[in-house]
């Protein structure tokens, strides 16, 4: 059992036409998790997973996918502003490869440039305290990442 790990526009060919997707924002200490509705129109936050060891993290993510009847994963890929991939992107690719060995659900990468910065600005604009922002930033970044991917998929399908 090994799932394909591909760019979003290629991963979508491995997902059925309908079904929830799980969006992930991998941080060094936490993993933000979001889920889409089965029609893939709206991303909603699920939780922030405190990272422990890969097996424990993967088990929690796969449990969430099972609970939500997910058909695939969208993983934020932290690409540098110049389009190159640094250590964080390499770490994300390694995580995806390891996760793919534990599931048959295809994993799609979505460029997450500036997602955390955008979410941080939004939370500051909403006057969310620094402590509260720290608690929710990864989950909100996962929502931002997944919603961007959903919007791109809708555009590919010719929807508005």
C-alpha positions in Angstrom: 0.0 0.0 0.0 1.6 3.2 -1.1 -0.3 6.3 -2.1 0.8 8.6 -5.0 2.4 11.9 -3.9 1.9 14.5 -6.6 1.3 18.2 -7.4 -2.4 19.1 -6.7 -3.4 19.2 -10.4 -2.1 15.6 -10.9 -3.3 14.2 -7.5 -6.9 15.2 -8.3 -6.9 12.5 -11.0 -6.5 9.9 -8.2 -9.4 11.2 -6.1 -13.1 10.3 -6.9 -15.2 13.2 -8.1 -16.7 13.7 -4.7 -15.4 13.3 -1.1 -13.7 15.3 1.6 -10.1 16.3 1.4 -7.9 16.8 4.4 -5.6 19.9 4.4 -2.4 19.9 6.4 -0.1 22.7 7.4 3.1 21.0 8.7 4.9 23.0 11.4 7.9 21.9 13.4 5.9 21.6 16.6 2.3 21.3 15.3 0.3 20.2 12.3 -2.7 22.3 11.4 -5.6 20.2 10.1 -8.6 21.3 8.0 -11.3 19.4 6.1 -13.4 20.1 3.1 -17.1 19.3 2.6 -17.7 16.3 0.2 -18.4 18.7 -2.7 -15.0 20.4 -2.1 -16.3 23.9 -1.8 -15.4 25.0 1.7 -12.5 24.3 4.1 -13.1 24.1 7.8 -10.7 23.8 10.7 -10.5 20.5 12.5 -7.7 20.7 15.1 -4.0 21.4 15.7 -2.1 18.2 16.3 0.9 18.5 18.7 3.8 16.8 17.0 5.3 13.9 18.8 6.9 11.2 16.7 6.0 10.5 13.0 4.1 7.3 13.8 1.9 9.0 16.4 1.4 12.0 14.1 0.5 9.9 11.1 -1.9 7.7 13.2 -3.8 10.8 14.3 -4.0 12.2 10.8 -5.2 8.9 9.4 -7.8 8.7 12.2 -9.1 12.1 11.3 -9.2 11.1 7.6 -11.2 8.0 8.5 -13.6 9.9 10.8 -14.3 12.4 8.0 -14.5 9.8 5.2 -11.7 11.7 3.4 -10.6 10.6 -0.1 -7.2 12.4 -0.1 -4.8 14.8 1.5 -3.7 18.3 0.5 -0.3 19.2 2.0 1.0 22.7 2.0 4.4 22.8 0.4 6.6 25.7 1.7 8.2 27.0 -1.5 10.6 29.9 -1.2 9.6 33.2 -2.8 12.1 32.6 -5.7 10.4 29.3 -6.4 13.2 27.2 -5.0 12.7 24.5 -2.3 14.6 24.8 1.0 14.9 22.5 4.0 11.3 22.9 5.1 10.0 21.9 1.6 12.3 18.8 1.7 11.1 18.0 5.2 7.5 18.2 3.9 8.2 16.0 0.9 9.8 13.4 3.3 6.7 13.5 5.6 4.5 13.0 2.5 6.6 10.0 1.3 6.4 8.4 4.8 2.7 9.1 5.1 2.1 7.6 1.6 3.5 4.3 2.8 0.7 4.1 5.4 -2.4 5.0 3.3 -3.8 4.6 -0.2 -5.2 8.1 -0.2 -3.4 10.2 -2.8 -1.5 13.2 -1.4 -1.4 16.5 -3.4 1.0 19.3 -2.8 -0.3 22.9 -2.8 2.1 26.0 -2.8 1.6 27.5 0.6 3.8 30.6 0.1 2.8 33.3 2.5 -0.1 31.4 4.0 1.0 31.8 7.6 1.8 35.5 7.1 -1.7 36.0 5.5 -3.4 34.2 8.4 -1.3 36.1 11.0 -2.4 39.5 9.4 -6.0 38.3 9.4 -6.0 37.3 13.0 -4.2 40.5 14.0 -6.9 42.4 12.1 -9.5 40.6 14.2 -7.7 41.7 17.3 -6.9 38.1 18.4 -4.3 38.1 21.2 -0.8 36.9 20.6 -1.3 33.9 22.9 -4.5 32.9 21.1 -2.9 33.4 17.7 -0.2 31.0 18.6 -2.8 28.4 19.5 -4.8 28.6 16.3 -2.4 29.8 13.6 -1.5 26.3 12.2 -5.2 25.2 12.0 -6.1 28.5 10.3 -3.1 28.1 7.9 -4.4 24.6 7.0 -7.8 26.2 6.2 -6.1 28.8 4.1 -4.1 26.2 2.2 -7.0 23.8 1.7 -9.3 26.6 0.6 -6.7 27.8 -2.0 -6.5 24.2 -3.3 -10.3 23.9 -3.5 -10.6 27.1 -5.4 -8.0 26.0 -7.9 -9.7 22.6 -8.3 -13.1 24.5 -8.9 -11.4 26.6 -11.5 -10.0 23.5 -13.2 -13.6 22.1 -13.3 -14.8 25.3 -14.9 -16.8 26.5 -11.9 -16.9 30.0 -10.6 
